[in-house]
């Protein structure tokens, strides 16, 4: 059974260095079309739903990742 944690105090911070312009890396996280090209692509059975992508101070970034059994 999966457990979901929600609330105003939940945060995630990701740090990594990329050999790419800052604007391109930022765009890969905030533009839905760009995000869909790379997020969870390393596992073929992952399905990602982008529920909210409100990029601003105090905004929300909500996605759901499920693992679908191969047919």
SEKOL-730985 format. One record per residue (C-alpha): residue in three letters; x, y, z. Coordinates in nm, 4 decimals. Layout:
N
- ALA:X:Y:Z
...
This chain:
71
- UNK:0.0000:0.0000:0.0000
- UNK:0.1392:0.3395:-0.0981
- UNK:0.1506:0.6238:0.1505
- UNK:0.1036:0.9826:0.0419
- UNK:0.2340:1.2723:0.2468
- UNK:0.0861:1.6153:0.1915
- UNK:0.1022:1.9436:0.3721
- UNK:0.2474:2.2926:0.3649
- UNK:0.5718:2.1795:0.5303
- UNK:0.6680:1.9170:0.2718
- UNK:0.9646:2.0305:0.0596
- UNK:1.2163:1.8828:-0.1796
- UNK:1.5506:2.0262:-0.2790
- UNK:1.7491:1.8883:-0.5706
- UNK:2.1084:1.9890:-0.6373
- UNK:2.3120:1.8791:-0.9358
- UNK:2.5599:2.0399:-1.1738
- UNK:2.4849:2.0189:-1.5473
- UNK:2.7036:2.1200:-1.8409
- UNK:2.4206:2.3319:-1.9814
- UNK:2.3019:2.6915:-1.9591
- UNK:2.1112:2.7671:-1.6389
- UNK:1.8032:2.8785:-1.8360
- UNK:1.7837:2.5457:-2.0212
- UNK:1.8088:2.3392:-1.7009
- UNK:1.5483:2.5589:-1.5291
- UNK:1.3183:2.5263:-1.8312
- UNK:1.3492:2.1472:-1.8163
- UNK:1.1915:2.1599:-1.4685
- UNK:0.9200:2.4205:-1.5203
- UNK:0.7973:2.3732:-1.8779
- UNK:0.5589:2.0778:-1.8949
- UNK:0.6672:1.9722:-2.2453
- UNK:1.0339:1.9715:-2.1468
- UNK:0.9656:1.7917:-1.8181
- UNK:0.7703:1.5163:-1.9933
- UNK:1.0726:1.4434:-2.2148
- UNK:1.2990:1.3373:-1.9281
- UNK:1.1189:1.2801:-1.5972
- UNK:1.1111:0.9076:-1.5050
- UNK:1.2212:0.8023:-1.8532
- UNK:1.4884:0.5693:-1.7111
- UNK:1.2234:0.3138:-1.6041
- UNK:1.0006:0.2091:-1.8969
- UNK:0.7131:0.1034:-1.6698
- UNK:0.6832:0.4414:-1.4944
- UNK:0.3827:0.6540:-1.5847
- UNK:0.3856:1.0155:-1.4733
- UNK:0.0869:1.2463:-1.4323
- UNK:0.1562:1.6163:-1.3857
- UNK:-0.1255:1.7387:-1.1642
- UNK:-0.0059:2.0888:-1.0789
- UNK:0.2823:2.2958:-1.2086
- UNK:0.2481:2.6407:-1.0550
- UNK:0.5978:2.7879:-1.0625
- UNK:0.6101:3.0859:-0.8305
- UNK:0.6959:3.1598:-0.4705
- UNK:0.4428:2.9654:-0.2656
- UNK:0.3239:2.7742:-0.5740
- UNK:0.2658:2.4018:-0.6099
- UNK:0.4441:2.1320:-0.8064
- UNK:0.2523:1.8041:-0.7877
- UNK:0.3138:1.4888:-0.9869
- UNK:0.2124:1.1267:-0.9493
- UNK:0.4433:0.8442:-1.0559
- UNK:0.3034:0.4927:-1.0863
- UNK:0.4730:0.1711:-1.1888
- UNK:0.2770:-0.0204:-1.4518
- UNK:0.3517:-0.3907:-1.4829
- UNK:0.4758:-0.4880:-1.8297
- UNK:0.2144:-0.6598:-2.0492
